[in-house]
Amino acid sequence: MTDPSRRLGPVVRLAPAKLNLTLAVVGRRPDGYHGLHSVMVPLALADRLSVAPAAAGEETVHVVGGVVDWPPDRDLVRRAISTARIAVGRLGPWGSGPAPVLAVRLEKRIPIAAGLGGGSSDAAAAIDAALEAWGVEPDPEVRLASAVAVGSDVPFFLAGGPALVEGRGEAVEPLPAIAGGPPGILLVTPGLRVSTASVFAAFDELRAFGPPVPAGDPAIRLTSEHLAAELRQGLTAIRLVDRSGVLAVANDLAAATAVLEPALPTFRRRLFRFLGRPVGQSGSGPTLWALYPSLDAAEAAAALVADALARGDLEPPGADRPTVHATTPLPGGPDR
């Protein structure tokens, strides 16, 4: 351990976005959460978090580049730091009191409430950054316990690469990176904010007249299992792109999101016709994605989509302007 008061500069972490290549809802758990089977990859698109011990006063989180209008008690970065502080207790090099308060600067690039896990990734980065800023060795059990306590998606971002996520998100099996050169990914996020809790509630309502346990489509579960198995065996980017037609419909939450945002499926069909390739939805949405053999191909598609949106050839839902990104999966953890 090192004395945090002697640190010369802030601790910096990149907090990557995530993409759900598959998302199967396998049932309702006794604790009220939904059980999942989802293959997820972290992306090069990332927020940037800087953390430093504060001289005195309260914890501060200064957000740049994104409008964050939730109250402090719902701020996942604050919650992550508070949870990590409880987890490390009073055993650090700072003396007998609790871990020192921190000053946080968060530079947002990931769209908010978009199905890309930006808040959860920021929380995971905050846990790691806080531990280093306090001079505490990053014990795996402390990190995982803190992540699970903060939110369902947070443990995934501790895996550092592609992973199969099960349970409510706490069971994470790291998977091999995509073999060969990474694929390109086009992300188009309409100007909508979708509540994950509302999407799951809509999912339950859609399944009210189905099986007694609110599970999703068995075919989507099989697709998710198959993709995880292929990654374990060394799935290439070309093969992944070839499977995009199957993966684009492998999301049990897409129909529920469409109930809440009826204009989203229309825009998704328009995007499909414009691109001439399958278009999927990440997580609870509203971000839509398409796979390409390379980043260059995804960047070319992003430029075409941006031009079409500017000309009005693609009419998006929502009052805000859509965001368009071209990115790639990270082969391992974020650059730290």
C-alpha positions as CSV (number, residue, x, y, z in Angstrom):
1,M,0.0,0.0,0.0
2,T,1.1,3.6,-0.6
3,D,0.0,6.8,1.1
4,P,-2.6,8.5,-1.2
5,S,-1.5,11.9,0.0
6,R,1.8,11.4,-1.8
7,R,0.3,10.8,-5.2
8,L,1.6,13.3,-7.8
9,G,-1.2,13.0,-10.4
10,P,-4.7,11.6,-10.9
11,V,-5.5,8.0,-11.6
12,V,-6.9,7.7,-15.1
13,R,-9.1,4.9,-16.5
14,L,-10.9,4.4,-19.8
15,A,-14.4,3.1,-19.4
16,P,-15.4,1.2,-22.6
17,A,-18.9,0.9,-24.0
18,K,-20.3,-2.7,-24.4
19,L,-22.2,-4.4,-27.2
20,N,-24.6,-7.3,-26.6
21,L,-24.0,-9.6,-29.5
22,T,-26.7,-11.8,-28.0
23,L,-29.2,-11.3,-25.1
24,A,-31.4,-14.1,-24.0
25,V,-33.7,-13.8,-21.0
26,V,-33.8,-17.3,-19.4
27,G,-36.3,-16.7,-16.6
28,R,-37.2,-14.8,-13.4
29,R,-35.0,-15.3,-10.4
30,P,-36.2,-15.7,-6.8
31,D,-34.6,-12.3,-6.0
32,G,-36.8,-10.6,-8.6
33,Y,-34.1,-10.1,-11.2
34,H,-34.2,-11.6,-14.7
35,G,-31.7,-14.4,-15.5
36,L,-29.6,-13.7,-18.6
37,H,-27.4,-15.4,-21.1
38,S,-25.6,-12.7,-23.1
39,V,-22.4,-12.6,-25.1
40,M,-20.9,-9.2,-24.6
41,V,-17.8,-7.4,-26.0
42,P,-16.2,-4.2,-24.7
43,L,-15.7,-1.5,-27.4
44,A,-13.0,1.0,-28.2
45,L,-15.6,3.7,-27.8
46,A,-15.0,4.8,-24.2
47,D,-15.5,7.4,-21.5
48,R,-12.5,8.7,-19.6
49,L,-12.4,8.9,-15.8
50,S,-9.8,10.8,-13.7
51,V,-9.7,10.4,-9.9
52,A,-7.6,12.1,-7.3
53,P,-7.7,12.4,-3.5
54,A,-9.5,15.7,-2.6
55,A,-8.0,18.0,-0.1
56,A,-11.2,18.1,2.0
57,G,-14.9,18.3,1.8
58,E,-17.3,16.0,0.0
59,E,-16.8,13.6,-3.0
60,T,-17.2,15.5,-6.3
61,V,-18.0,14.2,-9.7
62,H,-17.6,16.7,-12.6
63,V,-19.0,15.5,-15.9
64,V,-17.8,16.9,-19.2
65,G,-19.3,16.2,-22.6
66,G,-22.6,14.7,-21.6
67,V,-25.8,15.9,-19.9
68,V,-26.3,13.8,-16.8
69,D,-29.5,14.8,-15.0
70,W,-29.9,12.0,-12.5
71,P,-29.7,12.9,-8.8
72,P,-26.5,12.2,-6.8
73,D,-28.0,9.1,-5.1
74,R,-28.5,7.5,-8.5
75,D,-25.0,8.4,-9.8
76,L,-23.3,5.1,-10.4
77,V,-19.8,6.6,-10.1
78,R,-20.6,8.0,-6.6
79,R,-22.2,4.7,-5.6
80,A,-19.2,2.7,-6.8
81,I,-16.8,4.8,-4.8
82,S,-18.9,4.6,-1.7
83,T,-19.3,0.8,-2.1
84,A,-15.5,0.4,-2.6
85,R,-14.9,2.6,0.5
86,I,-17.1,0.3,2.6
87,A,-15.4,-2.8,1.1
88,V,-11.9,-1.7,2.0
89,G,-12.9,-0.6,5.5
90,R,-10.3,1.1,7.6
91,L,-7.3,-1.0,6.6
92,G,-5.6,1.4,4.2
93,P,-2.5,3.6,4.6
94,W,-4.5,6.7,5.4
95,G,-5.0,6.0,9.1
96,S,-7.9,4.9,11.3
97,G,-10.7,6.7,9.5
98,P,-12.5,5.9,6.2
99,A,-10.7,6.1,2.9
100,P,-10.2,9.7,1.8
101,V,-12.8,11.6,-0.3
102,L,-12.0,11.8,-4.1
103,A,-12.4,14.4,-6.8
104,V,-13.6,12.8,-10.1
105,R,-13.7,14.1,-13.6
106,L,-15.7,12.1,-16.1
107,E,-15.4,12.8,-19.8
108,K,-18.5,11.3,-21.5
109,R,-18.4,9.9,-25.0
110,I,-20.8,7.0,-24.6
111,P,-24.4,7.9,-25.2
112,I,-26.5,7.8,-22.0
113,A,-29.4,5.3,-21.4
114,A,-28.6,3.8,-24.8
115,G,-28.0,0.1,-24.1
116,L,-24.2,0.5,-24.3
117,G,-23.5,0.2,-20.5
118,G,-21.8,3.6,-20.1
119,G,-22.9,4.1,-16.5
120,S,-22.0,0.6,-15.5
121,S,-18.6,0.9,-17.2
122,D,-17.9,4.3,-15.5
123,A,-18.8,2.5,-12.2
124,A,-16.3,-0.3,-12.8
125,A,-13.6,2.2,-13.8
126,A,-14.4,4.2,-10.6
127,I,-13.9,1.1,-8.4
128,D,-10.5,0.4,-9.9
129,A,-9.4,4.0,-9.9
130,A,-10.5,4.6,-6.3
131,L,-8.6,1.6,-5.1
132,E,-5.4,2.8,-6.8
133,A,-5.9,6.4,-5.6
134,W,-6.2,5.1,-2.0
135,G,-3.1,2.9,-2.4
136,V,-5.1,-0.3,-2.0
137,E,-4.1,-3.5,-3.8
138,P,-6.9,-4.4,-6.2
139,D,-8.1,-7.6,-4.5
140,P,-10.3,-9.6,-7.0
141,E,-12.9,-10.4,-4.3
142,V,-13.2,-6.7,-3.2
143,R,-13.5,-5.6,-6.8
144,L,-16.2,-8.2,-7.7
145,A,-18.2,-7.7,-4.5
146,S,-18.2,-3.9,-5.1
147,A,-19.2,-4.3,-8.7
148,V,-22.1,-6.7,-7.9
149,A,-23.4,-4.3,-5.2
150,V,-23.4,-1.4,-7.6
151,G,-25.3,-2.9,-10.6
152,S,-25.9,-5.9,-12.8
153,D,-23.7,-4.9,-15.8
154,V,-20.8,-3.7,-13.7
155,P,-19.0,-7.1,-13.2
156,F,-18.7,-7.6,-17.0
157,F,-16.4,-4.6,-17.2
158,L,-14.0,-6.1,-14.8
159,A,-13.5,-9.1,-17.2
160,G,-11.3,-7.0,-19.6
161,G,-12.6,-8.5,-22.8
162,P,-15.4,-10.5,-24.4
163,A,-17.4,-12.5,-21.9
164,L,-20.4,-14.7,-21.4
165,V,-22.6,-13.0,-18.8
166,E,-25.2,-15.1,-16.9
167,G,-27.3,-14.8,-13.7
168,R,-28.3,-11.2,-13.3
169,G,-24.9,-10.2,-14.5
170,E,-22.7,-11.3,-11.7
171,A,-21.6,-14.6,-13.4
172,V,-19.0,-13.6,-15.9
173,E,-17.0,-16.1,-18.0
174,P,-14.2,-14.4,-19.9
175,L,-14.1,-15.6,-23.6
176,P,-11.2,-15.5,-26.1
177,A,-10.9,-12.4,-28.2
178,I,-12.2,-12.5,-31.8
179,A,-9.5,-14.2,-33.9
180,G,-7.6,-12.3,-36.6
181,G,-8.2,-8.6,-37.2
182,P,-11.1,-7.1,-35.2
183,P,-14.4,-6.5,-37.0
184,G,-15.8,-3.0,-37.4
185,I,-19.0,-2.0,-35.7
186,L,-21.3,0.8,-36.7
187,L,-23.4,2.2,-33.8
188,V,-26.4,4.4,-34.4
189,T,-28.1,5.8,-31.3
190,P,-31.3,7.7,-31.8
191,G,-32.1,10.6,-29.6
192,L,-34.1,8.6,-27.1
193,R,-33.4,7.5,-23.6
194,V,-34.7,4.1,-22.7
195,S,-35.0,2.9,-19.1
196,T,-33.7,-0.6,-18.7
197,A,-36.1,-1.3,-15.8
198,S,-39.1,-0.1,-18.0
199,V,-37.9,-2.5,-20.8
200,F,-37.8,-5.5,-18.4
201,A,-41.3,-4.5,-17.1
202,A,-42.6,-4.4,-20.7
203,F,-40.9,-7.8,-21.4
204,D,-42.8,-9.3,-18.5
205,E,-46.1,-7.9,-19.7
206,L,-45.5,-9.3,-23.2
207,R,-44.8,-12.7,-21.6
208,A,-47.8,-12.5,-19.2
209,F,-49.9,-14.9,-21.4
210,G,-47.0,-17.2,-22.2
211,P,-45.1,-19.7,-20.0
212,P,-45.4,-19.4,-16.2
213,V,-41.8,-18.4,-16.0
214,P,-41.2,-15.3,-18.0
215,A,-38.4,-16.6,-20.3
216,G,-37.6,-15.4,-23.8
217,D,-37.4,-17.2,-27.1
218,P,-35.5,-20.6,-26.8
219,A,-34.0,-20.0,-30.2
220,I,-32.3,-16.9,-28.9
221,R,-30.9,-18.8,-26.0
222,L,-29.5,-21.4,-28.4
223,T,-28.0,-18.7,-30.6
224,S,-26.3,-17.2,-27.5
225,E,-24.9,-20.6,-26.5
226,H,-23.7,-21.3,-30.0
227,L,-21.9,-17.9,-30.2
228,A,-20.1,-18.5,-26.8
229,A,-19.0,-21.9,-28.0
230,E,-17.7,-20.5,-31.3
231,L,-15.7,-17.8,-29.4
232,R,-14.2,-20.5,-27.2
233,Q,-13.0,-22.3,-30.4
234,G,-11.5,-19.2,-32.0
235,L,-14.2,-17.4,-33.9
236,T,-12.8,-15.1,-36.7
237,A,-14.1,-11.6,-37.5
238,I,-15.2,-12.8,-41.0
239,R,-17.2,-15.6,-39.5
240,L,-18.8,-13.3,-37.0
241,V,-19.9,-10.9,-39.7
242,D,-21.3,-13.9,-41.7
243,R,-23.4,-14.7,-38.7
244,S,-24.7,-11.1,-38.2
245,G,-28.1,-12.0,-39.7
246,V,-28.7,-14.5,-36.9
247,L,-27.2,-12.3,-34.2
248,A,-29.2,-9.2,-35.2
249,V,-32.4,-10.9,-34.1
250,A,-30.9,-12.5,-31.0
251,N,-32.2,-10.0,-28.4
252,D,-35.2,-10.9,-26.2
253,L,-35.6,-7.3,-25.2
254,A,-36.0,-5.8,-28.6
255,A,-39.8,-6.4,-28.7
256,A,-40.2,-4.9,-25.3
257,T,-38.2,-1.8,-26.3
258,A,-40.4,-1.5,-29.4
259,V,-43.5,-1.4,-27.1
260,L,-42.0,1.6,-25.3
261,E,-40.6,3.3,-28.4
262,P,-42.9,2.3,-31.4
263,A,-40.9,4.4,-33.8
264,L,-37.7,2.5,-33.2
265,P,-38.5,-0.6,-35.3
266,T,-39.4,1.7,-38.2
267,F,-36.1,3.4,-38.0
268,R,-34.3,0.1,-37.7
269,R,-36.0,-1.2,-40.9
270,R,-35.0,2.0,-42.7
271,L,-31.4,1.6,-41.5
272,F,-31.4,-2.0,-42.7
273,R,-32.6,-1.0,-46.2
274,F,-30.1,1.9,-46.3
275,L,-27.1,-0.2,-45.2
276,G,-28.2,-3.4,-47.0
277,R,-27.0,-5.5,-44.0
278,P,-28.6,-6.8,-40.7
279,V,-29.1,-4.3,-38.0
280,G,-29.3,-5.4,-34.3
281,Q,-30.2,-3.7,-31.0
282,S,-27.7,-3.6,-28.1
283,G,-29.2,-4.5,-24.7
284,S,-32.4,-2.6,-23.9
285,G,-31.6,-0.1,-26.7
286,P,-32.1,2.2,-28.4
287,T,-28.6,1.8,-29.9
288,L,-28.6,-0.1,-33.2
289,W,-25.6,-1.9,-34.6
290,A,-24.2,-3.4,-37.8
291,L,-21.1,-5.5,-38.2
292,Y,-18.4,-5.0,-40.9
293,P,-15.2,-6.8,-41.8
294,S,-13.0,-3.9,-40.7
295,L,-13.0,-0.6,-38.9
296,D,-12.4,1.2,-42.3
297,A,-15.6,-0.3,-43.6
298,A,-17.5,0.7,-40.5
299,E,-16.1,4.2,-40.7
300,A,-17.2,4.5,-44.4
301,A,-20.7,3.3,-43.4
302,A,-20.8,5.8,-40.5
303,A,-20.0,8.6,-42.9
304,L,-22.8,7.6,-45.2
305,V,-25.3,7.3,-42.3
306,A,-24.3,10.7,-40.9
307,D,-24.8,12.3,-44.3
308,A,-28.2,10.7,-44.8
309,L,-29.3,11.9,-41.4
310,A,-28.1,15.4,-42.2
311,R,-29.9,15.4,-45.5
312,G,-33.1,14.0,-44.0
313,D,-32.9,10.8,-46.1
314,L,-33.0,8.8,-42.8
315,E,-35.7,10.1,-40.4
316,P,-34.7,9.1,-36.9
317,P,-37.1,8.9,-33.8
318,G,-36.6,11.2,-30.9
319,A,-36.3,14.9,-30.3
320,D,-32.5,14.8,-30.1
321,R,-30.0,14.4,-32.9
322,P,-28.7,10.8,-33.2
323,T,-25.1,9.9,-32.6
324,V,-23.2,7.7,-35.0
325,H,-19.9,5.9,-34.1
326,A,-17.6,3.5,-35.9
327,T,-15.7,1.3,-33.4
328,T,-14.2,-2.1,-32.8
329,P,-14.2,-4.6,-30.0
330,L,-11.4,-4.4,-27.5
331,P,-9.2,-7.6,-27.6
332,G,-8.5,-7.3,-23.9
333,G,-9.0,-4.8,-21.2
334,P,-9.3,-1.0,-21.7
335,D,-6.0,0.9,-22.0
336,R,-5.0,1.8,-18.5
